[in-house]
Amino acid sequence: MTVRRPITTLFLLCCCLVGASASAACRFSKDIKHVFPASSFDQLSVNALAGRLDVNGYAGDEIIFEGHACTDEQQYLDRMTVEVDDSTRRLELTVAIPFRERDFDPEYASMDVEVRVPEGLATALRDSSGDILVENASVTSIDDSSGSMRVTKGRANLAIKDSSGDIEIRDLKGNLEIVDSSGGINVRGVTGTILIPRDSSGDIEIEDVSGTVTIERDSSGTIEIEHVAGSVSIGSDGSGSIDIADVEQNVVIDSDGSGNVRIADVRGDFNLHSKGDGDVRIRNVSGHVSTPR
């Protein structure tokens, strides 16, 4: 007789095991805190390593950095710190975990970072691994190697360079540029323009944009775009379906490799210059329609 364990039970068991493993690895920890007067700086840069990075904007006048360093051996904990460069009007905070030094060899070492910043202070982020969460802050750039990323209520133009991990953007006041290697891109609510010069793999979902949307090159994954007040332009798409709906101006697709193309409710023109495998379905285009014969 086969006994089937409920999925929820297995999930909880896995979570407990992961939590226990992380707790065992984090045998030794310390907290690091720095507070700076925001009026002394025009820009903030935060360079993080392994660990979570949270940046929260608030209606205050101080920059508050809090780090939680964690490792499996006491001897390595003292060497995990934060380097501060405040010599100019630009404040730079760098997490220091000396992974490259020969005598630094813990099985586990990370530092979770939480930064509170005045909501109008221009902030640049660089992170090697771990999730990034940004809310209500004027983050202007994010350079990330791995881990998921979520930005909500951004207050400035934002440029993202990401190697792997999902990207989620909600309610950005400004322009958005994303260069991505792998992982899904999900964007909803941008008051400016969206530019994606290159995306290697992963689905792209874009909704509610006040400006134009431009995807110059996409290798694989579906593209879904809707509710755009400007125009939509896709340069080269390798594989995956394309769905575009509710666009006030023109829609242009230069080259589509494989996958279906569905266009609906476009108030301007629609031009498809080159089409590979897949069907093309067009509905409710007010302007001129041009597709390959």
Secondary structure, DSSP 4 states (H G I P E B T S, - for coil): ------HHHHHHHHHHHHHHHHHHH--EEEEEEEEEEGGG-SEEEEE--BS-EEEEEESSSEEEEEEEEEESSHHHHTT-EEEEE-SSSEEEEEEE--TTSTT---S-EEEEEEEEEETTSEEEEEESBS-EEEESS-EEEEEESSS-EEEES--S-EEEEESSS-EEEEEESS-EEEEEEES-EEEEEESS-EEEEEEEES-EEEEEESS-EEEEEEEES-EEEEEESS-EEEEEEEES-EEEEEESS-EEEEEEEES-EEEEEESS-EEEEEEEES-EEEEEE-S-EE---
